[in-house]
């Protein structure tokens, strides 16, 4: 897995590439939540180049989205050239 980001004063665009394995999940969680704590309220997560991912990634993204919601932020996720909608 590789992660790179591009930020301006309002939002961060984060691109993830490769395979997201179980051992990457904690790193990814901290990486995303750090952006929220740094004051960024809009994060666009581009996962189009992710080849495969550990099933727990979905639960992690739900958790992170809830954290953003609680603090007035917005997490948008793009995967396979489509925006993933809200999870129930």
C-alpha positions as CSV (number, residue, x, y, z in Angstrom):
1,X,0.0,0.0,0.0
2,X,1.1,3.5,-0.7
3,X,-0.5,6.7,0.4
4,X,0.1,10.2,-0.8
5,X,-1.9,13.4,-0.2
6,X,-2.3,16.9,-1.6
7,X,-3.7,19.6,0.6
8,X,-4.9,23.1,0.4
9,X,-6.2,25.3,3.2
10,X,-9.7,23.7,3.0
11,X,-9.4,20.0,2.1
12,X,-7.1,17.1,1.6
13,X,-7.1,14.7,-1.3
14,X,-5.6,11.3,-0.3
15,X,-4.8,8.6,-2.8
16,X,-4.2,5.0,-1.8
17,X,-2.7,2.5,-4.2
18,X,-1.9,-1.2,-4.1
19,X,-3.1,-3.8,-1.7
20,X,-4.5,-2.8,1.7
21,X,-3.6,-5.5,4.1
22,X,-4.6,-6.0,7.7
23,X,-1.3,-4.6,8.9
24,X,-2.0,-1.4,7.1
25,X,-5.3,-0.6,8.8
26,X,-4.0,1.0,11.9
27,X,-1.6,3.2,9.9
28,X,-4.5,4.2,7.6
29,X,-6.8,5.0,10.6
30,X,-4.2,7.2,12.2
31,X,-3.3,8.9,8.9
32,X,-6.9,9.8,8.2
33,X,-7.8,10.9,11.8
34,X,-4.6,13.0,12.0
35,X,-5.9,15.0,9.1
36,X,-9.1,15.6,11.0
37,X,-7.2,16.6,14.1
38,X,-5.0,19.0,12.1
39,X,-8.2,20.9,11.3
40,X,-9.1,19.6,7.8
41,X,-12.9,19.1,7.6
42,X,-13.1,17.8,4.1
43,X,-11.2,14.7,3.0
44,X,-11.5,13.1,-0.4
45,X,-10.2,9.6,-0.3
46,X,-9.3,8.2,-3.8
47,X,-9.1,4.4,-3.7
48,X,-9.4,3.8,-7.5
49,X,-5.9,2.3,-7.6
50,X,-6.5,-0.1,-4.7
51,X,-6.1,-3.6,-6.1
52,X,-7.5,-5.5,-3.1
53,X,-8.3,-4.8,0.5
54,X,-8.8,-6.6,3.8
55,X,-12.5,-6.9,4.7
56,X,-12.0,-5.0,7.9
57,X,-11.3,-1.9,5.8
58,X,-15.0,-1.3,5.3
59,X,-15.6,-1.2,9.1
60,X,-12.6,1.1,9.5
61,X,-14.0,3.5,6.9
62,X,-17.4,3.5,8.6
63,X,-15.8,4.3,11.9
64,X,-13.7,7.1,10.4
65,X,-16.7,8.6,8.6
66,X,-18.6,8.7,11.9
67,X,-15.7,10.5,13.5
68,X,-15.8,13.1,10.8
69,X,-19.5,13.4,11.1
70,X,-19.2,14.0,14.9
71,X,-16.8,16.8,14.3
72,X,-18.6,18.5,11.5
73,X,-16.3,17.1,8.7
74,X,-17.0,15.3,5.5
75,X,-15.2,12.1,4.2
76,X,-15.9,11.3,0.5
77,X,-14.6,8.0,-0.8
78,X,-14.1,7.2,-4.5
79,X,-13.6,3.6,-5.4
80,X,-13.6,2.0,-8.9
81,X,-14.5,5.4,-10.5
82,X,-17.6,5.9,-8.4
83,X,-18.3,7.8,-5.2
84,X,-19.3,5.5,-2.3
85,X,-22.5,6.7,-0.7
86,X,-23.4,6.8,2.9
87,X,-23.4,3.5,4.8
88,X,-26.2,2.5,7.1
